[in-house]
Amino acid sequence: MSHIQLDQDIRSLSDFRANAASYIERVKSKRRPLILTQHGKSSAVLIDVEDYQKMLDKIELLEELSAARKELDNGEGISHDEFINELRSQYSS
């Protein structure tokens, strides 16, 4: 997903309604989100579905890493070295 260009990527909801198909195509082709305003204030963001999925995947991974870090900080789980040693012992012939 590319960075927002403020002069091109902010549109009113009424403008979006009138030109929805072209704005959706632009979001897909340029891979930049479109910010929609309502009554002069930002209201919604339109992003490409692939970019949205990537963002969800990254958030999920970060949440898992954060949970793992908390477990380790609380003395739960095993260290990286212990994990690698367990894997080696399980899969070595």
C-alpha positions in Angstrom: 0.0 0.0 0.0 1.4 3.4 -1.0 1.4 6.5 1.1 -1.6 8.8 1.0 -1.2 11.9 -1.2 -3.3 14.5 0.5 -4.0 16.5 -2.6 -5.3 13.4 -4.5 -6.6 10.9 -2.0 -9.2 12.8 0.0 -12.7 13.0 -1.5 -16.2 13.9 -0.2 -18.7 11.2 0.2 -21.0 12.9 -2.4 -18.1 13.0 -4.9 -17.4 9.3 -4.2 -21.0 8.4 -4.7 -21.1 10.1 -8.1 -17.8 8.5 -9.3 -17.6 5.3 -7.2 -16.5 2.9 -10.0 -13.7 5.2 -11.1 -12.5 5.7 -7.5 -12.5 2.0 -6.7 -10.5 1.3 -9.9 -8.0 4.0 -8.9 -7.6 2.5 -5.4 -7.0 -0.9 -7.0 -4.6 0.3 -9.7 -2.6 2.9 -7.7 -2.6 0.8 -4.4 -3.3 4.0 -2.4 -6.1 4.4 0.0 -8.9 6.9 -0.5 -10.1 8.9 2.5 -13.8 9.9 2.3 -15.1 12.9 4.1 -18.6 13.6 5.3 -19.6 17.1 6.4 -16.0 18.2 6.1 -14.6 15.6 8.4 -12.8 12.3 7.6 -15.3 9.5 7.8 -14.0 6.4 6.1 -11.1 4.9 4.3 -11.3 2.8 1.1 -8.4 0.4 0.5 -7.6 -2.4 -1.8 -8.8 -5.8 -0.5 -5.3 -7.4 -0.9 -3.7 -4.5 1.1 -6.4 -4.9 3.7 -5.7 -8.7 4.0 -2.0 -8.0 4.4 -2.7 -5.4 7.1 -4.9 -7.9 9.0 -2.1 -10.6 8.7 0.5 -8.2 10.1 -1.8 -7.2 12.9 -2.4 -10.8 13.8 1.3 -11.6 13.7 2.1 -8.6 15.9 -0.5 -9.6 18.4 0.9 -13.1 18.5 4.4 -11.8 19.1 3.2 -9.5 21.8 1.4 -12.3 23.6 4.5 -14.5 23.3 6.7 -11.7 24.7 4.3 -11.3 27.7 4.4 -15.1 28.3 8.2 -15.1 28.3 8.3 -12.0 30.5 6.1 -13.9 33.0 8.4 -16.9 33.0 6.1 -19.0 30.8 7.1 -20.8 27.6 10.6 -21.7 26.5 13.5 -19.8 25.1 14.4 -19.7 21.5 17.4 -21.9 22.1 15.3 -24.5 23.9 12.8 -24.5 21.1 15.4 -25.0 18.5 17.0 -27.9 20.5 13.5 -29.5 20.8 13.0 -29.3 17.1 16.4 -30.7 16.3 15.8 -33.7 18.6 12.4 -34.4 17.2 13.4 -34.2 13.5 17.0 -35.6 13.6 17.3 -39.1 12.2 
